[in-house]
Amino acid sequence: MLIFKIFLPDQWKVFTKDGRTRGAPVDISDGYIHFSKASQLMETMSKHFSDYEDLVLAACKTEKFSTDLKWEPSRRGQDFPHLYRELLIADIEWHTNIKKKNGHYSLPEGINEII
């Protein structure tokens, strides 16, 4: 199964340079790295990233995380994937840039088939 991490471009740049990350400030504060399922992406982007024009969407296979990945209730009782270790560049299956158009984000082609 694929899960997704949303990065700001500057965070992505540091991550690709360092090869690892503990996540965004909110991830570090919460003690885990926040991910979303495909069906949760639009709401996550609207709720937490609405002030940004450009984002980087990174896809990871859940199988790579073993017991370090926990599914925990968050918004409206939905289970969200939380990673309790550093994210490594080797964990990333693929990534793509997302730009806001006309005030809205659009998911890349193919994501809707995952939902």
PARO-935575 format. One record per atom (N, C-alpha, C): residue number from 0; atom name; x, y, z. Coordinates in nm, 4 decimals, m for minus. Example, Ala and Ser with C-alpha at 12.3 -4.5 7.8 and 13.67 -1.06 7.14 Angstrom:
BEGIN
<pt 0; "N"; <1.3190; m0.5690; 0.7800>> <pt 0; "CA"; <1.2300; m0.4500; 0.7800>> <pt 0; "C"; <1.3200; m0.3300; 0.7800>> <pt 1; "N"; <1.2850; m0.2250; 0.7080>> <pt 1; "CA"; <1.3670; m0.1060; 0.7140>> <pt 1; "C"; <1.2900; 0.0030; 0.7870>> 
***
This chain:
BEGIN
<pt 0; "N"; <0.0846; m0.1182; 0.0000>> <pt 0; "CA"; <0.0000; 0.0000; 0.0000>> <pt 0; "C"; <0.0889; 0.1242; 0.0000>> <pt 1; "N"; <0.0485; 0.2243; m0.0758>> <pt 1; "CA"; <0.1216; 0.3506; m0.0760>> <pt 1; "C"; <0.0604; 0.4476; 0.0243>> <pt 2; "N"; <0.1476; 0.5177; 0.0956>> <pt 2; "CA"; <0.1085; 0.6303; 0.1797>> <pt 2; "C"; <0.1916; 0.7497; 0.1357>> <pt 3; "N"; <0.1499; 0.8690; 0.1789>> <pt 3; "CA"; <0.2079; 0.9902; 0.1219>> <pt 3; "C"; <0.2500; 1.0892; 0.2292>> <pt 4; "N"; <0.3657; 1.1500; 0.2068>> <pt 4; "CA"; <0.4172; 1.2578; 0.2907>> <pt 4; "C"; <0.4196; 1.3837; 0.2047>> <pt 5; "N"; <0.3683; 1.4910; 0.2605>> <pt 5; "CA"; <0.3676; 1.6198; 0.1913>> <pt 5; "C"; <0.4802; 1.7052; 0.2482>> <pt 6; "N"; <0.5635; 1.7563; 0.1601>> <pt 6; "CA"; <0.6765; 1.8409; 0.1982>> <pt 6; "C"; <0.6596; 1.9802; 0.1397>> <pt 7; "N"; <0.7084; 2.0791; 0.2104>> <pt 7; "CA"; <0.7318; 2.2099; 0.1500>> <pt 7; "C"; <0.8599; 2.1975; 0.0684>> <pt 8; "N"; <0.8757; 2.2732; m0.0395>> <pt 8; "CA"; <0.9945; 2.2593; m0.1241>> <pt 8; "C"; <1.1269; 2.2731; m0.0480>> <pt 9; "N"; <1.1357; 2.3662; 0.0455>> <pt 9; "CA"; <1.2598; 2.3815; 0.1227>> <pt 9; "C"; <1.2877; 2.2589; 0.2088>> <pt 10; "N"; <1.1836; 2.2003; 0.2666>> <pt 10; "CA"; <1.2005; 2.0791; 0.3470>> <pt 10; "C"; <1.2469; 1.9631; 0.2592>> <pt 11; "N"; <1.1907; 1.9539; 0.1397>> <pt 11; "CA"; <1.2302; 1.8478; 0.0463>> <pt 11; "C"; <1.3768; 1.8630; 0.0065>> <pt 12; "N"; <1.4180; 1.9852; m0.0184>> <pt 12; "CA"; <1.5576; 2.0112; m0.0575>> <pt 12; "C"; <1.6539; 1.9647; 0.0517>> <pt 13; "N"; <1.6244; 1.9978; 0.1762>> <pt 13; "CA"; <1.7094; 1.9555; 0.2886>> <pt 13; "C"; <1.7072; 1.8031; 0.3011>> <pt 14; "N"; <1.5899; 1.7433; 0.2889>> <pt 14; "CA"; <1.5755; 1.5982; 0.2988>> <pt 14; "C"; <1.6596; 1.5274; 0.1929>> <pt 15; "N"; <1.6520; 1.5726; 0.0689>> <pt 15; "CA"; <1.7280; 1.5065; m0.0372>> <pt 15; "C"; <1.8782; 1.5282; m0.0208>> <pt 16; "N"; <1.9166; 1.6398; 0.0377>> <pt 16; "CA"; <2.0590; 1.6659; 0.0639>> <pt 16; "C"; <2.1100; 1.5771; 0.1771>> <pt 17; "N"; <2.0316; 1.5676; 0.2855>> <pt 17; "CA"; <2.0743; 1.4925; 0.4038>> <pt 17; "C"; <2.0483; 1.3423; 0.3926>> <pt 18; "N"; <1.9508; 1.3040; 0.3121>> <pt 18; "CA"; <1.9175; 1.1628; 0.2973>> <pt 18; "C"; <1.8280; 1.1076; 0.4067>> <pt 19; "N"; <1.7861; 1.1922; 0.4979>> <pt 19; "CA"; <1.7006; 1.1503; 0.6097>> <pt 19; "C"; <1.6336; 1.2727; 0.6689>> <pt 20; "N"; <1.5210; 1.2503; 0.7356>> <pt 20; "CA"; <1.4532; 1.3610; 0.8020>> <pt 20; "C"; <1.3727; 1.3088; 0.9207>> <pt 21; "N"; <1.3593; 1.3929; 1.0202>> <pt 21; "CA"; <1.2682; 1.3667; 1.1320>> <pt 21; "C"; <1.1338; 1.4327; 1.1044>> <pt 22; "N"; <1.1233; 1.4991; 0.9889>> <pt 22; "CA"; <0.9979; 1.5595; 0.9471>> <pt 22; "C"; <0.9943; 1.7089; 0.9674>> <pt 23; "N"; <0.8763; 1.7631; 0.9475>> <pt 23; "CA"; <0.8501; 1.9059; 0.9662>> <pt 23; "C"; <0.8455; 1.9363; 1.1156>> <pt 24; "N"; <0.8471; 2.0640; 1.1526>> <pt 24; "CA"; <0.8397; 2.0980; 1.2955>> <pt 24; "C"; <0.7228; 2.0312; 1.3683>> <pt 25; "N"; <0.6070; 2.0206; 1.3049>> <pt 25; "CA"; <0.4928; 1.9552; 1.3706>> <pt 25; "C"; <0.5206; 1.8065; 1.3930>> <pt 26; "N"; <0.5910; 1.7420; 1.3004>> <pt 26; "CA"; <0.6267; 1.6013; 1.3173>> <pt 26; "C"; <0.7202; 1.5834; 1.4365>> <pt 27; "N"; <0.8212; 1.6680; 1.4423>> <pt 27; "CA"; <0.9183; 1.6607; 1.5519>> <pt 27; "C"; <0.8485; 1.6843; 1.6849>> <pt 28; "N"; <0.7608; 1.7828; 1.6891>> <pt 28; "CA"; <0.6860; 1.8142; 1.8112>> <pt 28; "C"; <0.5960; 1.6979; 1.8537>> <pt 29; "N"; <0.5304; 1.6337; 1.7572>> <pt 29; "CA"; <0.4390; 1.5233; 1.7888>> <pt 29; "C"; <0.5111; 1.3917; 1.8160>> <pt 30; "N"; <0.6369; 1.3809; 1.7743>> <pt 30; "CA"; <0.7140; 1.2594; 1.8000>> <pt 30; "C"; <0.6994; 1.1523; 1.6926>> <pt 31; "N"; <0.6392; 1.1860; 1.5818>> <pt 31; "CA"; <0.6254; 1.0935; 1.4693>> <pt 31; "C"; <0.6063; 1.1744; 1.3417>> <pt 32; "N"; <0.6274; 1.1086; 1.2277>> <pt 32; "CA"; <0.6113; 1.1744; 1.0987>> <pt 32; "C"; <0.4710; 1.1450; 1.0464>> <pt 33; "N"; <0.3987; 1.2508; 1.0148>> <pt 33; "CA"; <0.2618; 1.2410; 0.9645>> <pt 33; "C"; <0.2606; 1.2001; 0.8174>> <pt 34; "N"; <0.1792; 1.1026; 0.7852>> <pt 34; "CA"; <0.1532; 1.0601; 0.6477>> <pt 34; "C"; <0.0032; 1.0636; 0.6245>> <pt 35; "N"; <m0.0369; 1.0467; 0.5002>> <pt 35; "CA"; <m0.1784; 1.0362; 0.4639>> <pt 35; "C"; <m0.1967; 0.9223; 0.3651>> <pt 36; "N"; <m0.3141; 0.8609; 0.3696>> <pt 36; "CA"; <m0.3548; 0.7701; 0.2625>> <pt 36; "C"; <m0.3954; 0.8572; 0.1438>> <pt 37; "N"; <m0.4043; 0.7970; 0.0263>> <pt 37; "CA"; <m0.4436; 0.8725; m0.0934>> <pt 37; "C"; <m0.5774; 0.9421; m0.0732>> <pt 38; "N"; <m0.6711; 0.8746; m0.0102>> <pt 38; "CA"; <m0.8049; 0.9313; 0.0093>> <pt 38; "C"; <m0.8069; 1.0477; 0.1080>> <pt 39; "N"; <m0.6986; 1.0669; 0.1828>> <pt 39; "CA"; <m0.6904; 1.1744; 0.2819>> <pt 39; "C"; <m0.6106; 1.2945; 0.2326>> <pt 40; "N"; <m0.5486; 1.2838; 0.1169>> <pt 40; "CA"; <m0.4554; 1.3873; 0.0712>> <pt 40; "C"; <m0.5194; 1.5236; 0.0504>> <pt 41; "N"; <m0.6307; 1.5291; m0.0183>> <pt 41; "CA"; <m0.6914; 1.6595; m0.0483>> <pt 41; "C"; <m0.7277; 1.7339; 0.0798>> <pt 42; "N"; <m0.7847; 1.6639; 0.1763>> <pt 42; "CA"; <m0.8204; 1.7283; 0.3026>> <pt 42; "C"; <m0.6956; 1.7719; 0.3786>> <pt 43; "N"; <m0.5923; 1.6887; 0.3782>> <pt 43; "CA"; <m0.4672; 1.7247; 0.4460>> <pt 43; "C"; <m0.4057; 1.8488; 0.3828>> <pt 44; "N"; <m0.4019; 1.8545; 0.2503>> <pt 44; "CA"; <m0.3445; 1.9712; 0.1827>> <pt 44; "C"; <m0.4269; 2.0960; 0.2118>> <pt 45; "N"; <m0.5577; 2.0841; 0.2090>> <pt 45; "CA"; <m0.6447; 2.1999; 0.2362>> <pt 45; "C"; <m0.6320; 2.2480; 0.3797>> <pt 46; "N"; <m0.6232; 2.1548; 0.4726>> <pt 46; "CA"; <m0.6207; 2.1913; 0.6144>> <pt 46; "C"; <m0.4849; 2.2453; 0.6594>> <pt 47; "N"; <m0.3772; 2.1832; 0.6131>> <pt 47; "CA"; <m0.2448; 2.2158; 0.6670>> <pt 47; "C"; <m0.1525; 2.2911; 0.5714>> <pt 48; "N"; <m0.1865; 2.2985; 0.4433>> <pt 48; "CA"; <m0.0949; 2.3571; 0.3458>> <pt 48; "C"; <m0.1610; 2.4627; 0.2577>> <pt 49; "N"; <m0.2742; 2.5144; 0.2979>> <pt 49; "CA"; <m0.3498; 2.6070; 0.2126>> <pt 49; "C"; <m0.2758; 2.7375; 0.1847>> <pt 50; "N"; <m0.1797; 2.7739; 0.2681>> <pt 50; "CA"; <m0.1045; 2.8983; 0.2485>> <pt 50; "C"; <0.0106; 2.8842; 0.1493>> <pt 51; "N"; <0.0330; 2.7652; 0.0966>> <pt 51; "CA"; <0.1482; 2.7398; 0.0106>> <pt 51; "C"; <0.1041; 2.7125; m0.1324>> <pt 52; "N"; <0.1801; 2.7650; m0.2267>> <pt 52; "CA"; <0.1514; 2.7447; m0.3686>> <pt 52; "C"; <0.2128; 2.6156; m0.4217>> <pt 53; "N"; <0.3299; 2.5796; m0.3699>> <pt 53; "CA"; <0.4045; 2.4645; m0.4203>> <pt 53; "C"; <0.4282; 2.3645; m0.3082>> <pt 54; "N"; <0.4094; 2.2373; m0.3408>> <pt 54; "CA"; <0.4337; 2.1283; m0.2469>> <pt 54; "C"; <0.5070; 2.0169; m0.3196>> <pt 55; "N"; <0.5660; 1.9275; m0.2422>> <pt 55; "CA"; <0.6232; 1.8052; m0.2969>> <pt 55; "C"; <0.5495; 1.6888; m0.2314>> <pt 56; "N"; <0.4992; 1.6000; m0.3130>> <pt 56; "CA"; <0.4282; 1.4820; m0.2651>> <pt 56; "C"; <0.5185; 1.3614; m0.2843>> <pt 57; "N"; <0.5469; 1.2909; m0.1747>> <pt 57; "CA"; <0.6334; 1.1734; m0.1794>> <pt 57; "C"; <0.5529; 1.0497; m0.1415>> <pt 58; "N"; <0.5687; 0.9445; m0.2199>> <pt 58; "CA"; <0.4980; 0.8186; m0.1964>> <pt 58; "C"; <0.5933; 0.7157; m0.1369>> <pt 59; "N"; <0.5421; 0.6410; m0.0396>> <pt 59; "CA"; <0.6198; 0.5356; 0.0262>> <pt 59; "C"; <0.5348; 0.4101; 0.0381>> <pt 60; "N"; <0.5977; 0.2942; 0.0293>> <pt 60; "CA"; <0.5277; 0.1680; 0.0512>> <pt 60; "C"; <0.5267; 0.1379; 0.2014>> <pt 61; "N"; <0.4102; 0.1041; 0.2524>> <pt 61; "CA"; <0.3987; 0.0752; 0.3958>> <pt 61; "C"; <0.4858; m0.0433; 0.4359>> <pt 62; "N"; <0.5093; m0.1355; 0.3448>> <pt 62; "CA"; <0.5881; m0.2549; 0.3760>> <pt 62; "C"; <0.7303; m0.2215; 0.4208>> <pt 63; "N"; <0.7806; m0.1061; 0.3819>> <pt 63; "CA"; <0.9177; m0.0685; 0.4178>> <pt 63; "C"; <0.9315; m0.0295; 0.5645>> <pt 64; "N"; <0.8197; m0.0013; 0.6307>> <pt 64; "CA"; <0.8268; 0.0564; 0.7644>> <pt 64; "C"; <0.8071; m0.0430; 0.8777>> <pt 65; "N"; <0.7587; m0.1611; 0.8498>> <pt 65; "CA"; <0.7414; m0.2656; 0.9504>> <pt 65; "C"; <0.6628; m0.2131; 1.0702>> <pt 66; "N"; <0.7131; m0.2399; 1.1886>> <pt 66; "CA"; <0.6414; m0.2008; 1.3111>> <pt 66; "C"; <0.6620; m0.0545; 1.3479>> <pt 67; "N"; <0.7439; 0.0188; 1.2722>> <pt 67; "CA"; <0.7639; 0.1617; 1.2998>> <pt 67; "C"; <0.6469; 0.2465; 1.2504>> <pt 68; "N"; <0.5574; 0.1871; 1.1719>> <pt 68; "CA"; <0.4400; 0.2578; 1.1208>> <pt 68; "C"; <0.3182; 0.2160; 1.2022>> <pt 69; "N"; <0.2502; 0.3147; 1.2574>> <pt 69; "CA"; <0.1293; 0.2903; 1.3372>> <pt 69; "C"; <0.0127; 0.3644; 1.2722>> <pt 70; "N"; <m0.1025; 0.3012; 1.2729>> <pt 70; "CA"; <m0.2253; 0.3635; 1.2240>> <pt 70; "C"; <m0.3022; 0.4118; 1.3454>> <pt 71; "N"; <m0.3204; 0.5437; 1.3546>> <pt 71; "CA"; <m0.3806; 0.6020; 1.4743>> <pt 71; "C"; <m0.4915; 0.6993; 1.4358>> <pt 72; "N"; <m0.5976; 0.7051; 1.5180>> <pt 72; "CA"; <m0.7083; 0.7959; 1.4878>> <pt 72; "C"; <m0.6666; 0.9417; 1.4989>> <pt 73; "N"; <m0.7184; 1.0209; 1.4069>> <pt 73; "CA"; <m0.6924; 1.1643; 1.4070>> <pt 73; "C"; <m0.8216; 1.2343; 1.3684>> <pt 74; "N"; <m0.8197; 1.3097; 1.2573>> <pt 74; "CA"; <m0.9382; 1.3859; 1.2157>> <pt 74; "C"; <m1.0622; 1.2978; 1.2064>> <pt 75; "N"; <m1.1659; 1.3395; 1.2761>> <pt 75; "CA"; <m1.2960; 1.2712; 1.2723>> <pt 75; "C"; <m1.2841; 1.1203; 1.2894>> <pt 76; "N"; <m1.1867; 1.0775; 1.3682>> <pt 76; "CA"; <m1.1713; 0.9354; 1.3965>> <pt 76; "C"; <m1.1080; 0.8540; 1.2855>> <pt 77; "N"; <m1.0659; 0.9192; 1.1761>> <pt 77; "CA"; <m0.9983; 0.8470; 1.0679>> <pt 77; "C"; <m0.8617; 0.7996; 1.1154>> <pt 78; "N"; <m0.8228; 0.6803; 1.0745>> <pt 78; "CA"; <m0.6886; 0.6317; 1.1035>> <pt 78; "C"; <m0.5907; 0.6905; 1.0024>> <pt 79; "N"; <m0.4837; 0.7497; 1.0554>> <pt 79; "CA"; <m0.3770; 0.8060; 0.9731>> <pt 79; "C"; <m0.2479; 0.7307; 1.0018>> <pt 80; "N"; <m0.1618; 0.7149; 0.9009>> <pt 80; "CA"; <m0.0328; 0.6501; 0.9219>> <pt 80; "C"; <0.0675; 0.7463; 0.9856>> <pt 81; "N"; <0.1313; 0.6997; 1.0926>> <pt 81; "CA"; <0.2329; 0.7771; 1.1644>> <pt 81; "C"; <0.3602; 0.6934; 1.1719>> <pt 82; "N"; <0.4706; 0.7531; 1.1304>> <pt 82; "CA"; <0.5993; 0.6833; 1.1292>> <pt 82; "C"; <0.6808; 0.7231; 1.2508>> <pt 83; "N"; <0.7198; 0.6236; 1.3308>> <pt 83; "CA"; <0.7948; 0.6466; 1.4537>> <pt 83; "C"; <0.9432; 0.6159; 1.4342>> <pt 84; "N"; <1.0000; 0.6723; 1.3319>> <pt 84; "CA"; <1.1449; 0.6702; 1.3068>> <pt 84; "C"; <1.1730; 0.7743; 1.2006>> <pt 85; "N"; <1.3012; 0.7971; 1.1746>> <pt 85; "CA"; <1.3369; 0.8897; 1.0672>> <pt 85; "C"; <1.2893; 0.8345; 0.9331>> <pt 86; "N"; <1.2566; 0.9248; 0.8451>> <pt 86; "CA"; <1.2257; 0.8883; 0.7076>> <pt 86; "C"; <1.3554; 0.8970; 0.6279>> <pt 87; "N"; <1.3867; 0.7918; 0.5550>> <pt 87; "CA"; <1.5086; 0.7868; 0.4746>> <pt 87; "C"; <1.4747; 0.8097; 0.3278>> <pt 88; "N"; <1.5676; 0.8687; 0.2562>> <pt 88; "CA"; <1.5459; 0.8924; 0.1136>> <pt 88; "C"; <1.5204; 0.7594; 0.0416>> <pt 89; "N"; <1.5808; 0.6517; 0.0903>> <pt 89; "CA"; <1.5596; 0.5188; 0.0311>> <pt 89; "C"; <1.4165; 0.4685; 0.0508>> <pt 90; "N"; <1.3418; 0.5277; 0.1440>> <pt 90; "CA"; <1.2021; 0.4894; 0.1675>> <pt 90; "C"; <1.1079; 0.5432; 0.0599>> <pt 91; "N"; <1.1534; 0.6417; m0.0162>> <pt 91; "CA"; <1.0672; 0.7087; m0.1133>> <pt 91; "C"; <1.0590; 0.6264; m0.2417>> <pt 92; "N"; <0.9372; 0.5929; m0.2817>> <pt 92; "CA"; <0.9141; 0.5211; m0.4076>> <pt 92; "C"; <0.9178; 0.6170; m0.5257>> <pt 93; "N"; <0.8493; 0.7291; m0.5103>> <pt 93; "CA"; <0.8480; 0.8332; m0.6123>> <pt 93; "C"; <0.8017; 0.9630; m0.5480>> <pt 94; "N"; <0.8270; 1.0719; m0.6183>> <pt 94; "CA"; <0.7795; 1.2021; m0.5710>> <pt 94; "C"; <0.7401; 1.2870; m0.6919>> <pt 95; "N"; <0.6600; 1.3878; m0.6643>> <pt 95; "CA"; <0.6178; 1.4798; m0.7694>> <pt 95; "C"; <0.5891; 1.6160; m0.7082>> <pt 96; "N"; <0.6048; 1.7186; m0.7882>> <pt 96; "CA"; <0.5709; 1.8538; m0.7442>> <pt 96; "C"; <0.4224; 1.8781; m0.7672>> <pt 97; "N"; <0.3622; 1.9500; m0.6748>> <pt 97; "CA"; <0.2211; 1.9872; m0.6859>> <pt 97; "C"; <0.2131; 2.1384; m0.6774>> <pt 98; "N"; <0.1441; 2.1980; m0.7718>> <pt 98; "CA"; <0.1231; 2.3431; m0.7730>> <pt 98; "C"; <m0.0247; 2.3717; m0.7550>> <pt 99; "N"; <m0.0524; 2.4756; m0.6783>> <pt 99; "CA"; <m0.1905; 2.5192; m0.6612>> <pt 99; "C"; <m0.2316; 2.5947; m0.7875>> <pt 100; "N"; <m0.3481; 2.5599; m0.8412>> <pt 100; "CA"; <m0.4017; 2.6268; m0.9601>> <pt 100; "C"; <m0.5416; 2.6760; m0.9279>> <pt 101; "N"; <m0.5647; 2.8041; m0.9529>> <pt 101; "CA"; <m0.6953; 2.8645; m0.9249>> <pt 101; "C"; <m0.7385; 2.8413; m0.7804>> <pt 102; "N"; <m0.6400; 2.8450; m0.6896>> <pt 102; "CA"; <m0.6697; 2.8314; m0.5475>> <pt 102; "C"; <m0.6880; 2.6895; m0.4980>> <pt 103; "N"; <m0.6644; 2.5895; m0.5843>> <pt 103; "CA"; <m0.6857; 2.4502; m0.5451>> <pt 103; "C"; <m0.5687; 2.3633; m0.5896>> <pt 104; "N"; <m0.5426; 2.2606; m0.5116>> <pt 104; "CA"; <m0.4439; 2.1607; m0.5505>> <pt 104; "C"; <m0.5114; 2.0535; m0.6349>> <pt 105; "N"; <m0.4350; 1.9952; m0.7239>> <pt 105; "CA"; <m0.4799; 1.8796; m0.8011>> <pt 105; "C"; <m0.3830; 1.7659; m0.7762>> <pt 106; "N"; <m0.4369; 1.6493; m0.7527>> <pt 106; "CA"; <m0.3516; 1.5324; m0.7343>> <pt 106; "C"; <m0.2992; 1.4863; m0.8694>> <pt 107; "N"; <m0.1794; 1.4286; m0.8705>> <pt 107; "CA"; <m0.1243; 1.3802; m0.9971>> <pt 107; "C"; <m0.2086; 1.2659; m1.0547>> <pt 108; "N"; <m0.1977; 1.2487; m1.1855>> <pt 108; "CA"; <m0.2683; 1.1386; m1.2513>> <pt 108; "C"; <m0.2282; 1.0069; m1.1870>> <pt 109; "N"; <m0.3246; 0.9197; m1.1731>> <pt 109; "CA"; <m0.2974; 0.7883; m1.1155>> <pt 109; "C"; <m0.3306; 0.7786; m0.9682>> <pt 110; "N"; <m0.3271; 0.8897; m0.8961>> <pt 110; "CA"; <m0.3582; 0.8859; m0.7529>> <pt 110; "C"; <m0.5040; 0.8463; m0.7323>> <pt 111; "N"; <m0.5916; 0.8957; m0.8159>> <pt 111; "CA"; <m0.7335; 0.8638; m0.7991>> <pt 111; "C"; <m0.7608; 0.7144; m0.8125>> <pt 112; "N"; <m0.6773; 0.6428; m0.8855>> <pt 112; "CA"; <m0.6939; 0.4981; m0.8961>> <pt 112; "C"; <m0.6544; 0.4275; m0.7667>> <pt 113; "N"; <m0.5707; 0.4929; m0.6851>> <pt 113; "CA"; <m0.5273; 0.4352; m0.5580>> <pt 113; "C"; <m0.6356; 0.4515; m0.4520>> <pt 114; "N"; <m0.7134; 0.5590; m0.4644>> <pt 114; "CA"; <m0.8130; 0.5923; m0.3620>> <pt 114; "C"; <m0.9196; 0.4843; m0.3549>> 
***
